[in-house]
C-alpha cells in the first residue's frame, strides 16, 4: 500500500469509542521522552490492545445475544 492510500485509510477510519485518550497519548509521549519512533511503536501497541479488547467485548455480546 502506498503512503497516500495508507493515510487516506487512516483518516477515514472511525474508531468510535476505541480512540486514544489524550491522557494516554501524553503518557506514551512522556514514557518515550517524546521520541518519535518509540512513540509510534507504543501507539501501535496501544491500538492493538484496544482492538483486542473491542473484539473480546464483541464476542461477549455475541454470546449474550446482544449484537
C-alpha distances in whole Angstrom, upper triangle without the diagonal:
4,7,8,6,6,10,11,10,12,15,15,16,20,21,24,27,24,23,24,28,29,31,29,26,29,30,27,27,31,30,28,30,28,26,22,20,23,22,19,19,22,20,18,21,22,20,20,23,24,21,24,27,25,25,28,30,29,30,33,33,33,36,38,37,36,33
4,6,6,6,9,10,11,12,14,16,17,21,22,25,28,26,24,25,28,29,31,29,26,29,30,27,27,31,30,28,30,27,25,21,20,23,22,19,20,23,21,19,22,24,21,22,25,25,24,26,29,28,28,31,32,31,33,36,36,36,39,41,40,39,35
4,5,5,6,8,10,10,12,14,15,19,20,24,26,24,22,22,25,26,28,26,23,26,27,24,24,28,28,25,27,24,22,18,17,20,19,16,18,21,18,17,20,22,19,20,24,24,23,25,28,27,27,31,32,31,33,36,36,36,39,41,40,38,35
4,5,5,6,9,10,10,12,14,18,20,23,26,24,22,23,26,26,29,27,24,27,29,26,26,29,30,27,29,25,24,20,20,23,22,18,21,23,20,19,23,23,21,22,26,25,24,27,29,27,28,32,32,31,33,36,36,36,39,41,40,38,35
4,5,5,6,9,10,10,12,16,18,21,24,22,21,22,25,26,29,27,25,28,29,26,26,30,30,28,30,27,26,22,21,24,22,19,21,23,20,18,22,23,20,21,24,23,21,25,27,25,25,29,30,28,30,33,33,33,36,38,37,35,31
4,5,5,6,9,10,11,15,16,19,22,20,18,19,22,23,26,24,21,24,26,23,23,27,27,25,27,24,22,19,18,20,19,15,17,19,17,15,18,19,16,17,21,20,18,22,24,22,23,26,27,26,28,31,31,31,34,36,35,33,30
4,5,5,6,8,10,13,15,18,21,19,17,17,20,21,24,22,19,22,24,22,21,25,26,24,25,22,21,18,17,20,18,15,17,19,16,15,18,19,16,18,21,20,19,22,24,23,24,27,28,27,29,32,32,32,35,36,36,34,31
4,5,5,6,9,12,14,17,20,19,17,19,22,23,26,24,22,25,27,24,24,28,29,27,29,25,25,21,21,23,21,18,20,22,19,17,21,21,18,20,23,21,20,23,25,23,24,27,28,26,29,32,31,31,34,36,35,32,29
4,5,5,6,10,12,15,18,17,15,17,20,22,25,23,21,24,26,23,24,28,28,27,29,25,25,21,21,23,21,17,19,20,17,15,19,19,15,17,20,18,17,20,22,20,20,24,24,23,25,28,27,27,31,32,31,29,26
4,6,5,9,10,13,16,14,12,14,17,18,21,19,17,20,22,20,20,24,24,23,25,22,22,18,18,19,17,14,16,17,14,13,16,16,12,14,17,16,15,18,20,18,19,23,23,22,25,27,27,27,31,32,31,29,26
4,6,8,10,13,16,15,13,14,17,18,21,20,18,21,23,21,21,25,26,25,26,23,23,20,20,22,19,16,19,19,16,15,19,18,15,17,20,18,17,21,22,20,22,25,25,24,27,29,28,29,32,33,32,30,27
4,6,9,12,15,15,13,16,19,20,23,22,20,23,25,24,24,28,29,28,29,26,26,23,23,25,22,19,21,22,18,17,20,19,16,18,21,18,17,21,21,19,20,24,23,22,25,27,26,27,30,31,30,27,24
4,6,9,12,11,10,13,16,18,21,19,18,22,23,22,23,26,27,26,28,25,25,22,22,23,20,18,19,19,16,15,17,16,13,15,17,15,13,17,18,15,17,20,20,18,21,24,23,23,27,28,27,24,21
4,6,9,9,9,12,15,17,20,19,18,21,23,22,23,26,27,27,29,26,27,24,24,24,21,19,21,20,17,16,18,16,13,15,17,14,13,16,16,14,15,19,18,17,20,22,20,21,25,25,24,22,19
4,6,5,5,9,12,15,17,15,15,19,20,19,21,24,24,24,27,24,25,22,23,22,19,18,19,18,14,14,15,13,10,12,13,10,10,13,13,10,13,16,15,14,18,19,18,20,23,23,23,20,18
4,5,7,10,12,15,17,16,17,20,21,21,23,25,26,27,29,26,27,25,26,25,22,21,22,20,17,17,18,15,13,15,15,11,11,15,13,11,13,16,14,14,17,18,17,19,22,22,21,18,16
4,6,9,10,13,15,14,15,18,19,19,21,24,24,25,27,25,27,25,25,25,21,20,21,19,16,17,17,14,12,14,14,10,11,14,12,10,13,15,12,13,17,17,16,18,21,21,21,18,16
4,7,9,12,14,12,13,17,17,16,19,21,21,22,25,23,24,22,22,21,18,17,18,16,13,13,13,10,8,11,10,6,8,11,9,8,11,13,12,13,16,17,16,18,21,21,22,19,17
4,6,9,12,10,10,14,15,14,16,19,19,20,22,20,21,19,20,19,16,15,16,14,11,12,13,10,8,11,11,8,10,13,12,11,14,16,15,16,20,20,20,22,25,25,25,23,21
4,6,8,7,7,10,11,11,13,15,16,17,19,16,18,17,17,16,13,13,14,12,9,11,11,8,8,11,11,9,11,14,13,13,16,18,17,19,22,22,23,25,27,27,28,26,24
4,5,5,6,9,10,11,12,14,15,17,18,17,19,18,19,18,14,15,16,14,11,14,14,11,11,14,14,11,14,17,15,15,19,20,19,21,24,24,24,27,29,28,29,27,26
4,5,5,6,9,10,11,12,14,16,16,14,17,17,19,17,14,15,17,14,12,15,16,13,14,17,17,15,18,20,19,19,22,24,23,25,27,28,28,30,32,32,33,30,29
4,5,5,6,9,10,10,12,14,15,14,17,17,19,17,14,16,17,14,12,16,16,13,14,18,16,15,18,20,19,20,23,24,23,25,28,28,28,31,33,32,34,31,30
4,5,5,6,9,10,10,12,14,13,15,15,17,14,11,13,14,10,9,12,12,9,11,14,13,12,15,17,16,17,20,21,21,23,25,25,26,29,31,31,32,30,29
4,5,5,6,9,10,11,12,10,13,12,14,12,9,10,12,9,8,11,12,9,11,14,14,13,16,18,18,19,22,23,23,25,27,28,28,31,33,33,34,32,30
4,5,5,6,8,10,10,9,12,13,15,13,10,13,14,12,11,14,15,13,15,18,17,17,20,22,21,22,25,26,26,28,31,31,32,34,36,36,37,35,34
4,5,5,6,9,10,10,12,14,15,12,10,13,13,10,10,14,14,11,14,17,16,16,19,20,20,21,24,25,25,27,29,30,31,33,35,35,37,34,33
4,6,5,6,9,8,10,10,11,9,6,9,10,7,7,11,11,9,12,14,14,15,17,19,19,21,23,24,24,27,29,29,30,33,34,35,36,34,33
4,5,5,6,5,7,8,10,8,6,9,11,9,9,13,13,12,15,17,17,18,20,22,22,24,26,27,28,30,32,33,34,36,38,38,40,37,36
4,5,5,6,9,11,13,11,9,13,14,11,12,16,16,15,18,20,19,20,23,24,24,26,29,29,30,32,34,34,35,38,39,40,41,39,38
4,6,7,9,11,12,9,8,12,12,9,11,15,14,13,16,18,18,19,22,23,23,25,27,27,28,31,32,33,34,37,38,39,40,38,37
4,5,5,8,9,6,6,10,10,9,11,14,14,14,17,18,18,20,22,23,24,26,28,29,30,32,34,34,36,38,39,40,42,40,39
4,5,9,11,9,9,12,13,12,14,17,17,17,20,22,22,23,26,27,27,29,31,32,33,35,37,38,39,41,43,43,45,43,42
4,6,9,8,7,10,12,11,12,15,16,16,18,20,21,22,24,26,26,28,30,31,32,34,36,37,38,40,42,42,44,41,40
4,6,6,6,9,10,11,12,14,16,16,18,20,21,22,24,26,27,28,30,32,33,34,36,37,39,40,42,43,44,42,41
4,6,5,6,9,10,10,12,14,15,16,18,20,21,22,24,26,27,28,30,31,33,35,36,37,39,41,42,43,41,39
4,5,5,6,9,10,11,12,14,15,17,18,20,21,23,24,26,27,29,30,31,33,35,36,37,39,41,42,40,38
4,5,5,6,9,10,11,12,14,15,17,18,20,21,23,24,26,27,29,30,32,33,35,36,38,39,40,39,37
4,5,5,6,8,10,10,12,14,15,16,18,20,21,22,24,26,27,28,30,31,33,34,36,37,38,36,35
4,6,5,6,9,10,10,12,14,15,16,18,20,21,22,24,26,27,29,30,31,33,35,36,37,35,33
4,5,5,6,9,10,11,12,14,15,17,19,20,21,23,24,26,27,29,30,31,33,35,36,34,32
4,5,5,6,9,10,10,12,14,15,16,18,20,21,22,24,26,27,28,30,32,33,34,33,31
4,5,5,6,9,10,10,12,14,15,16,18,20,21,22,24,26,27,28,30,31,32,31,29
4,5,5,6,9,10,10,12,14,15,16,18,20,21,23,24,26,27,29,30,31,30,27
4,5,5,6,9,10,10,12,14,15,16,18,20,21,23,24,26,27,29,30,29,27
4,5,5,6,9,10,11,12,14,15,17,18,20,21,23,24,26,27,28,27,25
4,5,5,6,9,10,10,12,14,15,16,18,20,21,22,24,26,26,25,23
4,5,5,6,9,10,11,12,14,15,17,18,20,21,23,24,25,24,22
4,5,5,6,9,10,11,12,14,15,17,18,20,21,23,24,23,21
4,5,5,6,9,10,10,12,14,15,16,18,20,21,22,20,19
4,5,5,6,9,10,10,12,14,15,16,18,20,21,19,17
4,5,5,6,9,10,11,12,14,15,17,18,20,19,17
4,5,5,6,9,10,10,12,14,15,17,18,17,16
4,5,5,6,9,10,11,12,14,15,16,15,13
4,5,5,6,9,10,10,12,14,15,14,12
4,5,5,6,9,10,11,12,14,14,13
4,5,5,6,9,10,11,12,11,10
4,5,5,6,9,10,10,9,8
4,5,5,6,9,10,10,9
4,5,5,6,9,9,9
4,5,5,6,5,6
4,5,5,6,5
4,5,8,9
4,6,8
4,6
4
